[in-house]
Amino acid sequence: HPLQDRWALWFFKSDQSRAWKDNLHLVTKVNTVEDFWAMYRHIQLASKLSSGCDYALFKDGIEPMWEDSRNKRGGRWLVSLAKQQRHSELDHLWLETLLCLIGESFEEHSREVCGAVINIRTKGDKIALWTSEAENQAGVLYIGRVYKKRLGLSMKTIIGYQAHADSATKSNSLAKNKFVV
Amino acid sequence: GKKQYDREFLLDFQFMPACI
């Protein structure tokens, strides 16, 4: 069962002695539903990774960094999790994110989706869905509403979208939300 | 056409043996 796009899984493991990009490794690429599950079963659950590690699943040809030409005008829907959610919800939310990506869940706006990243961090894990054009309000909001629903987040939970250009200028990665849903 | 798959369809493949 072929996927609309070929997807690349990346793994990041923090090593302060090396440059950021040298810690980023391409693991594998998948382009069928069957290959996706073979990959998913083969890798550690996100909740089992050590702090400082990331997974990223991006469309083939897009590197999981702001600087990529398909990302630099874009931004991300960010889901910040409390520490205790690592063991209760993290793996479920990440898998749901992956299924949104490979299943093309955002109708015609799926073409604006670049990928998703999960950050495993001691202070709280994060999952983000990256899109290519922060100025496309209609597309970004459509994706955000569908994504929030797919994650099963309650009405009172607010998630924000930040433009990468804003995040890049904030050393503490607390860029203001451009949109919220 | 566009290859769109809903979550239930994708989940049905989770435990199927893959041939790769």
N, CA and C atoms of all chains as a GROMACS GRO file, in nm:
protein
  603
    1HIS      N    1   0.084  -0.118   0.000
    1HIS     CA    2   0.000   0.000   0.000
    1HIS      C    3   0.089   0.125   0.000
    2PRO      N    4   0.110   0.182  -0.117
    2PRO     CA    5   0.203   0.295  -0.128
    2PRO      C    6   0.152   0.420  -0.056
    3LEU      N    7   0.244   0.493   0.002
    3LEU     CA    8   0.211   0.621   0.064
    3LEU      C    9   0.217   0.730  -0.042
    4GLN      N   10   0.149   0.839  -0.015
    4GLN     CA   11   0.153   0.952  -0.109
    4GLN      C   12   0.296   1.005  -0.124
    5ASP      N   13   0.367   1.008  -0.010
    5ASP     CA   14   0.505   1.057  -0.010
    5ASP      C   15   0.597   0.952   0.050
    6ARG      N   16   0.724   0.959   0.013
    6ARG     CA   17   0.826   0.883   0.083
    6ARG      C   18   0.866   0.965   0.206
    7TRP      N   19   0.883   0.896   0.320
    7TRP     CA   20   0.914   0.964   0.446
    7TRP      C   21   1.047   0.915   0.500
    8ALA      N   22   1.123   1.006   0.560
    8ALA     CA   23   1.253   0.972   0.617
    8ALA      C   24   1.247   0.987   0.769
    9LEU      N   25   1.294   0.884   0.838
    9LEU     CA   26   1.305   0.890   0.984
    9LEU      C   27   1.445   0.933   1.022
   10TRP      N   28   1.453   1.034   1.109
   10TRP     CA   29   1.580   1.086   1.159
   10TRP      C   30   1.587   1.064   1.309
   11PHE      N   31   1.709   1.045   1.357
   11PHE     CA   32   1.731   1.029   1.500
   11PHE      C   33   1.840   1.128   1.542
   12PHE      N   34   1.811   1.200   1.650
   12PHE     CA   35   1.908   1.296   1.703
   12PHE      C   36   1.945   1.253   1.843
   13LYS      N   37   2.075   1.245   1.870
   13LYS     CA   38   2.122   1.215   2.006
   13LYS      C   39   2.221   1.322   2.046
   14SER      N   40   2.187   1.392   2.152
   14SER     CA   41   2.268   1.506   2.194
   14SER      C   42   2.408   1.465   2.237
   15ASP      N   43   2.506   1.528   2.179
   15ASP     CA   44   2.646   1.513   2.221
   15ASP      C   45   2.706   1.652   2.210
   16GLN      N   46   2.725   1.714   2.325
   16GLN     CA   47   2.766   1.855   2.329
   16GLN      C   48   2.901   1.879   2.262
   17SER      N   49   2.980   1.772   2.250
   17SER     CA   50   3.114   1.790   2.194
   17SER      C   51   3.113   1.797   2.042
   18ARG      N   52   2.998   1.771   1.983
   18ARG     CA   53   2.989   1.773   1.837
   18ARG      C   54   2.891   1.881   1.792
   19ALA      N   55   2.903   1.921   1.666
   19ALA     CA   56   2.810   2.019   1.611
   19ALA      C   57   2.670   1.957   1.605
   20TRP      N   58   2.569   2.042   1.617
   20TRP     CA   59   2.430   1.996   1.620
   20TRP      C   60   2.402   1.901   1.504
   21LYS      N   61   2.445   1.941   1.384
   21LYS     CA   62   2.410   1.863   1.266
   21LYS      C   63   2.480   1.726   1.266
   22ASP      N   64   2.595   1.718   1.333
   22ASP     CA   65   2.666   1.590   1.338
   22ASP      C   66   2.598   1.489   1.430
   23ASN      N   67   2.505   1.537   1.510
   23ASN     CA   68   2.430   1.448   1.600
   23ASN      C   69   2.300   1.397   1.536
   24LEU      N   70   2.275   1.443   1.416
   24LEU     CA   71   2.151   1.408   1.347
   24LEU      C   72   2.180   1.298   1.246
   25HIS      N   73   2.104   1.187   1.256
   25HIS     CA   74   2.130   1.072   1.170
   25HIS      C   75   2.005   1.029   1.096
   26LEU      N   76   2.019   1.007   0.967
   26LEU     CA   77   1.909   0.951   0.889
   26LEU      C   78   1.904   0.801   0.919
   27VAL      N   79   1.789   0.753   0.964
   27VAL     CA   80   1.775   0.611   1.000
   27VAL      C   81   1.731   0.529   0.880
   28THR      N   82   1.618   0.566   0.823
   28THR     CA   83   1.565   0.489   0.710
   28THR      C   84   1.456   0.570   0.640
   29LYS      N   85   1.415   0.522   0.524
   29LYS     CA   86   1.305   0.586   0.450
   29LYS      C   87   1.198   0.481   0.424
   30VAL      N   88   1.073   0.525   0.426
   30VAL     CA   89   0.962   0.433   0.399
   30VAL      C   90   0.868   0.495   0.297
   31ASN      N   91   0.812   0.411   0.213
   31ASN     CA   92   0.711   0.463   0.121
   31ASN      C   93   0.590   0.371   0.103
   32THR      N   94   0.576   0.275   0.196
   32THR     CA   95   0.452   0.196   0.197
   32THR      C   96   0.402   0.185   0.342
   33VAL      N   97   0.274   0.153   0.356
   33VAL     CA   98   0.217   0.132   0.490
   33VAL      C   99   0.292   0.020   0.560
   34GLU      N  100   0.322  -0.086   0.486
   34GLU     CA  101   0.390  -0.201   0.545
   34GLU      C  102   0.530  -0.166   0.594
   35ASP      N  103   0.603  -0.090   0.514
   35ASP     CA  104   0.738  -0.047   0.555
   35ASP      C  105   0.732   0.043   0.678
   36PHE      N  106   0.629   0.127   0.683
   36PHE     CA  107   0.616   0.215   0.799
   36PHE      C  108   0.609   0.133   0.927
   37TRP      N  109   0.522   0.031   0.927
   37TRP     CA  110   0.506  -0.049   1.049
   37TRP      C  111   0.630  -0.132   1.079
   38ALA      N  112   0.697  -0.179   0.975
   38ALA     CA  113   0.822  -0.254   0.998
   38ALA      C  114   0.923  -0.163   1.068
   39MET      N  115   0.929  -0.038   1.024
   39MET     CA  116   1.019   0.058   1.088
   39MET      C  117   0.975   0.085   1.231
   40TYR      N  118   0.846   0.109   1.249
   40TYR     CA  119   0.795   0.148   1.381
   40TYR      C  120   0.820   0.037   1.484
   41ARG      N  121   0.801  -0.086   1.441
   41ARG     CA  122   0.822  -0.199   1.533
   41ARG      C  123   0.969  -0.218   1.566
   42HIS      N  124   1.054  -0.173   1.477
   42HIS     CA  125   1.198  -0.198   1.492
   42HIS      C  126   1.266  -0.099   1.586
   43ILE      N  127   1.209   0.020   1.600
   43ILE     CA  128   1.276   0.125   1.676
   43ILE      C  129   1.221   0.132   1.819
   44GLN      N  130   1.300   0.192   1.906
   44GLN     CA  131   1.258   0.215   2.044
   44GLN      C  132   1.135   0.305   2.047
   45LEU      N  133   1.045   0.277   2.141
   45LEU     CA  134   0.938   0.373   2.166
   45LEU      C  135   1.002   0.505   2.212
   46ALA      N  136   0.938   0.614   2.175
   46ALA     CA  137   0.992   0.746   2.211
   46ALA      C  138   1.011   0.758   2.362
   47SER      N  139   0.919   0.701   2.438
   47SER     CA  140   0.925   0.713   2.585
   47SER      C  141   1.045   0.640   2.644
   48LYS      N  142   1.108   0.553   2.566
   48LYS     CA  143   1.224   0.477   2.615
   48LYS      C  144   1.357   0.545   2.578
   49LEU      N  145   1.350   0.650   2.498
   49LEU     CA  146   1.473   0.720   2.460
   49LEU      C  147   1.526   0.800   2.579
   50SER      N  148   1.655   0.826   2.577
   50SER     CA  149   1.711   0.907   2.686
   50SER      C  150   1.690   1.056   2.656
   51SER      N  151   1.698   1.135   2.760
   51SER     CA  152   1.677   1.279   2.746
   51SER      C  153   1.781   1.338   2.652
   52GLY      N  154   1.735   1.431   2.570
   52GLY     CA  155   1.823   1.492   2.472
   52GLY      C  156   1.810   1.430   2.334
   53CYS      N  157   1.732   1.320   2.325
   53CYS     CA  158   1.713   1.255   2.194
   53CYS      C  159   1.587   1.307   2.126
   54ASP      N  160   1.590   1.302   1.994
   54ASP     CA  161   1.473   1.337   1.912
   54ASP      C  162   1.452   1.229   1.807
   55TYR      N  163   1.328   1.210   1.769
   55TYR     CA  164   1.296   1.147   1.641
   55TYR      C  165   1.235   1.255   1.553
   56ALA      N  166   1.255   1.242   1.423
   56ALA     CA  167   1.184   1.329   1.330
   56ALA      C  168   1.143   1.244   1.210
   57LEU      N  169   1.022   1.264   1.164
   57LEU     CA  170   0.977   1.201   1.039
   57LEU      C  171   0.943   1.313   0.942
   58PHE      N  172   1.020   1.321   0.834
   58PHE     CA  173   1.000   1.428   0.736
   58PHE      C  174   0.986   1.370   0.596
   59LYS      N  175   0.918   1.445   0.512
   59LYS     CA  176   0.909   1.405   0.372
   59LYS      C  177   1.050   1.394   0.315
   60ASP      N  178   1.070   1.295   0.232
   60ASP     CA  179   1.200   1.273   0.170
   60ASP      C  180   1.245   1.401   0.098
   61GLY      N  181   1.366   1.442   0.125
   61GLY     CA  182   1.418   1.562   0.060
   61GLY      C  183   1.413   1.686   0.148
   62ILE      N  184   1.342   1.676   0.262
   62ILE     CA  185   1.336   1.790   0.355
   62ILE      C  186   1.414   1.751   0.480
   63GLU      N  187   1.516   1.828   0.514
   63GLU     CA  188   1.591   1.799   0.636
   63GLU      C  189   1.518   1.858   0.757
   64PRO      N  190   1.524   1.790   0.871
   64PRO     CA  191   1.447   1.835   0.988
   64PRO      C  192   1.513   1.950   1.061
   65MET      N  193   1.527   2.060   0.990
   65MET     CA  194   1.589   2.180   1.050
   65MET      C  195   1.530   2.304   0.984
   66TRP      N  196   1.531   2.415   1.060
   66TRP     CA  197   1.473   2.540   1.010
   66TRP      C  198   1.533   2.583   0.878
   67GLU      N  199   1.662   2.556   0.863
   67GLU     CA  200   1.735   2.611   0.748
   67GLU      C  201   1.693   2.552   0.614
   68ASP      N  202   1.630   2.435   0.615
   68ASP     CA  203   1.592   2.374   0.488
   68ASP      C  204   1.497   2.469   0.413
   69SER      N  205   1.513   2.474   0.281
   69SER     CA  206   1.433   2.570   0.203
   69SER      C  207   1.282   2.545   0.215
   70ARG      N  208   1.243   2.421   0.244
   70ARG     CA  209   1.099   2.391   0.258
   70ARG      C  210   1.048   2.425   0.399
   71ASN      N  211   1.139   2.452   0.491
   71ASN     CA  212   1.099   2.483   0.629
   71ASN      C  213   1.112   2.630   0.664
   72LYS      N  214   1.203   2.699   0.598
   72LYS     CA  215   1.245   2.829   0.653
   72LYS      C  216   1.135   2.935   0.657
   73ARG      N  217   1.035   2.924   0.571
   73ARG     CA  218   0.922   3.018   0.579
   73ARG      C  219   0.807   2.960   0.662
   74GLY      N  220   0.830   2.843   0.718
   74GLY     CA  221   0.722   2.772   0.787
   74GLY      C  222   0.723   2.789   0.937
   75GLY      N  223   0.662   2.694   1.002
   75GLY     CA  224   0.651   2.698   1.147
   75GLY      C  225   0.602   2.564   1.198
   76ARG      N  226   0.564   2.563   1.326
   76ARG     CA  227   0.524   2.436   1.386
   76ARG      C  228   0.408   2.451   1.482
   77TRP      N  229   0.320   2.352   1.479
   77TRP     CA  230   0.220   2.335   1.585
   77TRP      C  231   0.290   2.259   1.696
   78LEU      N  232   0.292   2.319   1.814
   78LEU     CA  233   0.371   2.262   1.923
   78LEU      C  234   0.281   2.208   2.034
   79VAL      N  235   0.307   2.084   2.071
   79VAL     CA  236   0.237   2.021   2.183
   79VAL      C  237   0.341   1.998   2.292
   80SER      N  238   0.330   2.073   2.400
   80SER     CA  239   0.423   2.059   2.513
   80SER      C  240   0.359   1.970   2.618
   81LEU      N  241   0.435   1.873   2.665
   81LEU     CA  242   0.378   1.776   2.758
   81LEU      C  243   0.438   1.792   2.897
   82ALA      N  244   0.358   1.764   2.996
   82ALA     CA  245   0.408   1.763   3.133
   82ALA      C  246   0.490   1.636   3.153
   83LYS      N  247   0.582   1.641   3.250
   83LYS     CA  248   0.672   1.528   3.273
   83LYS      C  249   0.598   1.395   3.287
   84GLN      N  250   0.489   1.398   3.361
   84GLN     CA  251   0.419   1.272   3.391
   84GLN      C  252   0.349   1.213   3.268
   85GLN      N  253   0.336   1.293   3.162
   85GLN     CA  254   0.268   1.242   3.041
   85GLN      C  255   0.359   1.150   2.959
   86ARG      N  256   0.491   1.146   2.992
   86ARG     CA  257   0.580   1.059   2.915
   86ARG      C  258   0.533   0.914   2.923
   87HIS      N  259   0.490   0.874   3.040
   87HIS     CA  260   0.456   0.733   3.056
   87HIS      C  261   0.310   0.703   3.028
   88SER      N  262   0.228   0.807   3.022
   88SER     CA  263   0.086   0.782   3.001
   88SER      C  264   0.042   0.812   2.858
   89GLU      N  265   0.098   0.914   2.796
   89GLU     CA  266   0.041   0.958   2.668
   89GLU      C  267   0.140   0.980   2.555
   90LEU      N  268   0.267   0.992   2.586
   90LEU     CA  269   0.363   1.035   2.484
   90LEU      C  270   0.364   0.945   2.361
   91ASP      N  271   0.377   0.814   2.382
   91ASP     CA  272   0.388   0.723   2.268
   91ASP      C  273   0.261   0.724   2.182
   92HIS      N  274   0.148   0.733   2.249
   92HIS     CA  275   0.021   0.739   2.176
   92HIS      C  276   0.012   0.866   2.090
   93LEU      N  277   0.050   0.980   2.150
   93LEU     CA  278   0.042   1.107   2.077
   93LEU      C  279   0.140   1.110   1.960
   94TRP      N  280   0.257   1.052   1.978
   94TRP     CA  281   0.356   1.049   1.869
   94TRP      C  282   0.309   0.957   1.758
   95LEU      N  283   0.259   0.840   1.793
   95LEU     CA  284   0.209   0.749   1.688
   95LEU      C  285   0.095   0.815   1.612
   96GLU      N  286   0.005   0.880   1.683
   96GLU     CA  287  -0.107   0.947   1.617
   96GLU      C  288  -0.054   1.054   1.521
   97THR      N  289   0.050   1.124   1.564
   97THR     CA  290   0.113   1.225   1.478
   97THR      C  291   0.167   1.160   1.350
   98LEU      N  292   0.236   1.048   1.368
   98LEU     CA  293   0.293   0.978   1.251
   98LEU      C  294   0.184   0.932   1.156
   99LEU      N  295   0.073   0.882   1.212
   99LEU     CA  296  -0.036   0.834   1.126
   99LEU      C  297  -0.100   0.951   1.051
  100CYS      N  298  -0.108   1.067   1.116
  100CYS     CA  299  -0.158   1.187   1.046
  100CYS      C  300  -0.070   1.219   0.925
  101LEU      N  301   0.061   1.204   0.944
  101LEU     CA  302   0.155   1.237   0.835
  101LEU      C  303   0.140   1.138   0.720
  102ILE      N  304   0.161   1.012   0.749
  102ILE     CA  305   0.167   0.914   0.638
  102ILE      C  306   0.029   0.892   0.575
  103GLY      N  307  -0.078   0.916   0.653
  103GLY     CA  308  -0.212   0.897   0.599
  103GLY      C  309  -0.263   1.017   0.521
  104GLU      N  310  -0.187   1.127   0.519
  104GLU     CA  311  -0.229   1.249   0.448
  104GLU      C  312  -0.363   1.298   0.503
  105SER      N  313  -0.364   1.325   0.633
  105SER     CA  314  -0.489   1.353   0.703
  105SER      C  315  -0.543   1.494   0.687
  106PHE      N  316  -0.471   1.579   0.617
  106PHE     CA  317  -0.509   1.720   0.613
  106PHE      C  318  -0.559   1.765   0.476
  107GLU      N  319  -0.618   1.669   0.406
  107GLU     CA  320  -0.677   1.697   0.274
  107GLU      C  321  -0.575   1.770   0.185
  108GLU      N  322  -0.620   1.876   0.114
  108GLU     CA  323  -0.527   1.941   0.020
  108GLU      C  324  -0.413   2.013   0.094
  109HIS      N  325  -0.432   2.039   0.224
  109HIS     CA  326  -0.326   2.108   0.300
  109HIS      C  327  -0.212   2.014   0.339
  110SER      N  328  -0.229   1.884   0.317
  110SER     CA  329  -0.122   1.789   0.350
  110SER      C  330   0.006   1.822   0.276
  111ARG      N  331  -0.006   1.884   0.160
  111ARG     CA  332   0.117   1.916   0.085
  111ARG      C  333   0.201   2.022   0.156
  112GLU      N  334   0.139   2.096   0.248
  112GLU     CA  335   0.214   2.196   0.326
  112GLU      C  336   0.283   2.135   0.446
  113VAL      N  337   0.248   2.010   0.478
  113VAL     CA  338   0.310   1.945   0.593
  113VAL      C  339   0.451   1.899   0.554
  114CYS      N  340   0.549   1.936   0.637
  114CYS     CA  341   0.688   1.896   0.611
  114CYS      C  342   0.725   1.773   0.691
  115GLY      N  343   0.680   1.765   0.815
  115GLY     CA  344   0.716   1.653   0.900
  115GLY      C  345   0.679   1.680   1.044
  116ALA      N  346   0.734   1.598   1.132
  116ALA     CA  347   0.707   1.614   1.275
  116ALA      C  348   0.832   1.575   1.354
  117VAL      N  349   0.843   1.634   1.471
  117VAL     CA  350   0.959   1.611   1.558
  117VAL      C  351   0.910   1.580   1.698
  118ILE      N  352   0.976   1.485   1.764
  118ILE     CA  353   0.951   1.464   1.907
  118ILE      C  354   1.082   1.486   1.981
  119ASN      N  355   1.078   1.571   2.083
  119ASN     CA  356   1.196   1.601   2.166
  119ASN      C  357   1.175   1.535   2.302
  120ILE      N  358   1.269   1.451   2.342
  120ILE     CA  359   1.264   1.390   2.475
  120ILE      C  360   1.352   1.473   2.567
  121ARG      N  361   1.290   1.536   2.664
  121ARG     CA  362   1.364   1.628   2.749
  121ARG      C  363   1.321   1.610   2.895
  122THR      N  364   1.419   1.625   2.984
  122THR     CA  365   1.392   1.608   3.128
  122THR      C  366   1.284   1.704   3.175
  123LYS      N  367   1.289   1.828   3.126
  123LYS     CA  368   1.194   1.928   3.176
  123LYS      C  369   1.054   1.915   3.115
  124GLY      N  370   1.039   1.827   3.018
  124GLY     CA  371   0.908   1.807   2.956
  124GLY      C  372   0.926   1.780   2.808
  125ASP      N  373   0.860   1.675   2.760
  125ASP     CA  374   0.874   1.635   2.620
  125ASP      C  375   0.789   1.724   2.530
  126LYS      N  376   0.826   1.727   2.402
  126LYS     CA  377   0.751   1.811   2.306
  126LYS      C  378   0.731   1.735   2.177
  127ILE      N  379   0.616   1.756   2.116
  127ILE     CA  380   0.589   1.704   1.983
  127ILE      C  381   0.549   1.822   1.896
  128ALA      N  382   0.602   1.831   1.777
  128ALA     CA  383   0.568   1.943   1.689
  128ALA      C  384   0.545   1.894   1.547
  129LEU      N  385   0.443   1.951   1.485
  129LEU     CA  386   0.410   1.924   1.345
  129LEU      C  387   0.454   2.045   1.264
  130TRP      N  388   0.543   2.022   1.170
  130TRP     CA  389   0.601   2.133   1.094
  130TRP      C  390   0.530   2.151   0.960
  131THR      N  391   0.502   2.278   0.928
  131THR     CA  392   0.444   2.308   0.798
  131THR      C  393   0.532   2.410   0.725
  132SER      N  394   0.507   2.426   0.596
  132SER     CA  395   0.604   2.496   0.512
  132SER      C  396   0.580   2.645   0.497
  133GLU      N  397   0.462   2.693   0.533
  133GLU     CA  398   0.430   2.833   0.502
  133GLU      C  399   0.351   2.896   0.616
  134ALA      N  400   0.423   2.968   0.705
  134ALA     CA  401   0.360   3.024   0.824
  134ALA      C  402   0.257   3.132   0.790
  135GLU      N  403   0.270   3.192   0.672
  135GLU     CA  404   0.177   3.299   0.635
  135GLU      C  405   0.046   3.246   0.576
  136ASN      N  406   0.041   3.119   0.550
  136ASN     CA  407  -0.083   3.063   0.495
  136ASN      C  408  -0.179   3.029   0.608
  137GLN      N  409  -0.248   3.132   0.654
  137GLN     CA  410  -0.334   3.118   0.772
  137GLN      C  411  -0.438   3.007   0.755
  138ALA      N  412  -0.503   3.004   0.640
  138ALA     CA  413  -0.610   2.904   0.620
  138ALA      C  414  -0.555   2.763   0.632
  139GLY      N  415  -0.443   2.740   0.567
  139GLY     CA  416  -0.384   2.606   0.569
  139GLY      C  417  -0.333   2.569   0.707
  140VAL      N  418  -0.264   2.661   0.770
  140VAL     CA  419  -0.207   2.635   0.903
  140VAL      C  420  -0.319   2.605   1.004
  141LEU      N  421  -0.426   2.686   0.999
  141LEU     CA  422  -0.536   2.666   1.094
  141LEU      C  423  -0.610   2.535   1.065
  142TYR      N  424  -0.629   2.504   0.938
  142TYR     CA  425  -0.696   2.377   0.906
  142TYR      C  426  -0.616   2.260   0.964
  143ILE      N  427  -0.485   2.264   0.939
  143ILE     CA  428  -0.398   2.156   0.988
  143ILE      C  429  -0.403   2.150   1.141
  144GLY      N  430  -0.397   2.266   1.205
  144GLY     CA  431  -0.399   2.270   1.352
  144GLY      C  432  -0.526   2.214   1.411
  145ARG      N  433  -0.640   2.248   1.351
  145ARG     CA  434  -0.768   2.199   1.404
  145ARG      C  435  -0.780   2.048   1.389
  146VAL      N  436  -0.744   1.999   1.271
  146VAL     CA  437  -0.751   1.854   1.248
  146VAL      C  438  -0.653   1.781   1.340
  147TYR      N  439  -0.533   1.836   1.352
  147TYR     CA  440  -0.430   1.772   1.435
  147TYR      C  441  -0.474   1.764   1.581
  148LYS      N  442  -0.526   1.876   1.632
  148LYS     CA  443  -0.571   1.877   1.772
  148LYS      C  444  -0.680   1.773   1.796
  149LYS      N  445  -0.770   1.764   1.699
  149LYS     CA  446  -0.878   1.665   1.712
  149LYS      C  447  -0.822   1.523   1.710
  150ARG      N  448  -0.731   1.499   1.618
  150ARG     CA  449  -0.672   1.365   1.606
  150ARG      C  450  -0.595   1.325   1.732
  151LEU      N  451  -0.535   1.422   1.798
  151LEU     CA  452  -0.463   1.391   1.921
  151LEU      C  453  -0.558   1.370   2.038
  152GLY      N  454  -0.685   1.403   2.019
  152GLY     CA  455  -0.783   1.385   2.126
  152GLY      C  456  -0.766   1.486   2.238
  153LEU      N  457  -0.710   1.602   2.206
  153LEU     CA  458  -0.690   1.705   2.308
  153LEU      C  459  -0.825   1.770   2.340
  154SER      N  460  -0.844   1.805   2.467
  154SER     CA  461  -0.971   1.862   2.509
  154SER      C  462  -0.984   2.005   2.456
  155MET      N  463  -1.108   2.054   2.458
  155MET     CA  464  -1.135   2.190   2.411
  155MET      C  465  -1.052   2.292   2.488
  156LYS      N  466  -1.033   2.267   2.617
  156LYS     CA  467  -0.963   2.367   2.700
  156LYS      C  468  -0.812   2.364   2.681
  157THR      N  469  -0.760   2.260   2.614
  157THR     CA  470  -0.617   2.256   2.584
  157THR      C  471  -0.590   2.343   2.462
  158ILE      N  472  -0.498   2.436   2.476
  158ILE     CA  473  -0.465   2.527   2.366
  158ILE      C  474  -0.328   2.488   2.312
  159ILE      N  475  -0.318   2.473   2.182
  159ILE     CA  476  -0.186   2.452   2.123
  159ILE      C  477  -0.155   2.570   2.030
  160GLY      N  478  -0.028   2.605   2.025
  160GLY     CA  479   0.012   2.723   1.950
  160GLY      C  480   0.099   2.689   1.830
  161TYR      N  481   0.097   2.780   1.733
  161TYR     CA  482   0.179   2.768   1.612
  161TYR      C  483   0.280   2.880   1.613
  162GLN      N  484   0.406   2.845   1.601
  162GLN     CA  485   0.512   2.945   1.598
  162GLN      C  486   0.587   2.939   1.466
  163ALA      N  487   0.613   3.056   1.410
  163ALA     CA  488   0.693   3.062   1.287
  163ALA      C  489   0.838   3.032   1.322
  164HIS      N  490   0.906   2.952   1.239
  164HIS     CA  491   1.047   2.923   1.266
  164HIS      C  492   1.131   3.050   1.269
  165ALA      N  493   1.096   3.146   1.185
  165ALA     CA  494   1.173   3.270   1.180
  165ALA      C  495   1.168   3.340   1.315
  166ASP      N  496   1.055   3.330   1.388
  166ASP     CA  497   1.045   3.389   1.521
  166ASP      C  498   1.122   3.305   1.622
  167SER      N  499   1.111   3.171   1.610
  167SER     CA  500   1.182   3.082   1.704
  167SER      C  501   1.333   3.101   1.692
  168ALA      N  502   1.380   3.122   1.569
  168ALA     CA  503   1.524   3.130   1.545
  168ALA      C  504   1.588   3.249   1.615
  169THR      N  505   1.508   3.352   1.641
  169THR     CA  506   1.564   3.472   1.704
  169THR      C  507   1.550   3.470   1.855
  170LYS      N  508   1.486   3.364   1.908
  170LYS     CA  509   1.467   3.352   2.054
  170LYS      C  510   1.559   3.242   2.106
  171SER      N  511   1.652   3.282   2.194
  171SER     CA  512   1.748   3.183   2.243
  171SER      C  513   1.680   3.080   2.333
  172ASN      N  514   1.570   3.118   2.397
  172ASN     CA  515   1.505   3.023   2.488
  172ASN      C  516   1.389   2.948   2.421
  173SER      N  517   1.379   2.958   2.290
  173SER     CA  518   1.277   2.890   2.208
  173SER      C  519   1.134   2.919   2.255
  174LEU      N  520   1.115   3.036   2.314
  174LEU     CA  521   0.980   3.072   2.355
  174LEU      C  522   0.923   3.177   2.260
  175ALA      N  523   0.916   3.144   2.134
  175ALA     CA  524   0.860   3.237   2.037
  175ALA      C  525   0.711   3.254   2.063
  176LYS      N  526   0.660   3.371   2.027
  176LYS     CA  527   0.517   3.393   2.048
  176LYS      C  528   0.434   3.311   1.950
  177ASN      N  529   0.312   3.280   1.992
  177ASN     CA  530   0.224   3.204   1.905
  177ASN      C  531   0.168   3.293   1.796
  178LYS      N  532   0.179   3.246   1.673
  178LYS     CA  533   0.122   3.318   1.560
  178LYS      C  534  -0.026   3.284   1.548
  179PHE      N  535  -0.057   3.159   1.576
  179PHE     CA  536  -0.196   3.112   1.578
  179PHE      C  537  -0.214   3.018   1.697
  180VAL      N  538  -0.337   3.006   1.743
  180VAL     CA  539  -0.368   2.903   1.843
  180VAL      C  540  -0.497   2.831   1.802
  181VAL      N  541  -0.509   2.706   1.844
  181VAL     CA  542  -0.637   2.634   1.827
  181VAL      C  543  -0.666   2.561   1.958
  182GLY      N  544  -0.484   0.887  -0.811
  182GLY     CA  545  -0.540   0.975  -0.710
  182GLY      C  546  -0.452   0.984  -0.587
  183LYS      N  547  -0.492   1.072  -0.498
  183LYS     CA  548  -0.415   1.093  -0.376
  183LYS      C  549  -0.429   0.973  -0.284
  184LYS      N  550  -0.317   0.928  -0.230
  184LYS     CA  551  -0.319   0.810  -0.142
  184LYS      C  552  -0.339   0.855   0.002
  185GLN      N  553  -0.467   0.854   0.041
  185GLN     CA  554  -0.504   0.896   0.176
  185GLN      C  555  -0.549   0.775   0.255
  186TYR      N  556  -0.503   0.762   0.378
  186TYR     CA  557  -0.542   0.647   0.459
  186TYR      C  558  -0.587   0.696   0.596
  187ASP      N  559  -0.705   0.650   0.642
  187ASP     CA  560  -0.747   0.690   0.776
  187ASP      C  561  -0.678   0.603   0.880
  188ARG      N  562  -0.686   0.648   1.006
  188ARG     CA  563  -0.606   0.584   1.111
  188ARG      C  564  -0.643   0.436   1.130
  189GLU      N  565  -0.772   0.405   1.120
  189GLU     CA  566  -0.814   0.266   1.141
  189GLU      C  567  -0.754   0.176   1.034
  190PHE      N  568  -0.754   0.224   0.910
  190PHE     CA  569  -0.694   0.147   0.802
  190PHE      C  570  -0.546   0.123   0.830
  191LEU      N  571  -0.475   0.227   0.868
  191LEU     CA  572  -0.331   0.214   0.895
  191LEU      C  573  -0.306   0.120   1.013
  192LEU      N  574  -0.388   0.133   1.118
  192LEU     CA  575  -0.368   0.050   1.237
  192LEU      C  576  -0.391  -0.098   1.208
  193ASP      N  577  -0.475  -0.127   1.109
  193ASP     CA  578  -0.500  -0.267   1.072
  193ASP      C  579  -0.372  -0.338   1.026
  194PHE      N  580  -0.275  -0.260   0.982
  194PHE     CA  581  -0.151  -0.320   0.931
  194PHE      C  582  -0.043  -0.333   1.038
  195GLN      N  583  -0.073  -0.287   1.159
  195GLN     CA  584   0.032  -0.275   1.260
  195GLN      C  585   0.102  -0.407   1.288
  196PHE      N  586   0.026  -0.514   1.297
  196PHE     CA  587   0.088  -0.640   1.337
  196PHE      C  588   0.094  -0.742   1.224
  197MET      N  589   0.077  -0.693   1.102
  197MET     CA  590   0.092  -0.784   0.986
  197MET      C  591   0.239  -0.803   0.955
  198PRO      N  592   0.277  -0.926   0.921
  198PRO     CA  593   0.417  -0.944   0.880
  198PRO      C  594   0.444  -0.866   0.753
  199ALA      N  595   0.558  -0.801   0.747
  199ALA     CA  596   0.594  -0.722   0.630
  199ALA      C  597   0.695  -0.798   0.545
  200CYS      N  598   0.691  -0.776   0.417
  200CYS     CA  599   0.788  -0.837   0.326
  200CYS      C  600   0.876  -0.727   0.270
  201ILE      N  601   0.988  -0.707   0.332
  201ILE     CA  602   1.078  -0.602   0.282
  201ILE      C  603   1.220  -0.655   0.273
   0.00000   0.00000   0.00000
